[in-house]
């Protein structure tokens, strides 16, 4: 299943991570970009909550991690860069 809607509850919660106050309250952060994400997965996987990827990029995620598939449009709507 691919999340196609930016109004999906998971996506809405992830978008809230753009707010510093929300990050401080939850102790969670949003990491963007394939290189940063792969480095994080390699070095600190115990802190992982969710991995989002488009179907085209899902194969880049190391084995053993659960990936939630999202459309490119949804992924772009979440990004800061």
N, C-alpha and C positions, 0 to 999 in steps of 0.2 A: 504494500500500500504506500502511495506517495501522498504526502500532505500538500494539497494544492491551494489551501486557503490561508491567508495571513490572519484570519480571525479564529484559527484553530487555538484552543486553550493553551497548548504547549508553546506555540509560537508567540502568543500574547505574553506569556510569562517570561519567555526568553527576551522579548523586546523590552520588558521592564528593566532588564539588566543594564540598559543604557543609562539609567538613573543611578547616580552615586549613592543616594540614600537607600534605594532598594538593594543595591549590591551589599551595602554595609549591613542591612537588616538580615539578609539571607546568607551572607557569607559566600555568595556565588559570583562568578565572573563569566563574561562572554569572551571567548578567544576566537579570533577570526583569522582566516588565511590558512592555506594548506600547510605551509612550512611550520608556522607556529603550532598548529594543531598536531601535526605529526611529532614535533619535538615534545609537546606536552604528553601525548600518548606514550611516547617512549620513556620519558623520565618520571612522570608523576601520575600514572594511570589510576592510582588509588583515590584520587580526588575527582575522577570523572563522573559526571552526572548523565550527560547525553551527547551523542555525536550526531550532527546533522550533515547530510551530504546530498548532492544531486545524484541521480542514478549513475551518471557518467563518472563521478569521482568516488563513488562508494568503494570501488576496488582498491583505492589507495589507502584505506583504513586498515591497519594491521589486523591480522586474524585474532579472534577472541573478543573483539569489541562489538557491541551492538550498535547498529547504525539506523537512525531514523531517516528515511528518504523524504526529501522535500523538493518541490519544483524550484527551478532557477529563479522564478519570480518571487517566491516566498523567501528564499535565501537572500536575495537582493534587498527585500523589504526590511530585513533584520539588520543588515550591515551598517556600519558607521563609516566605512571607507569606500 
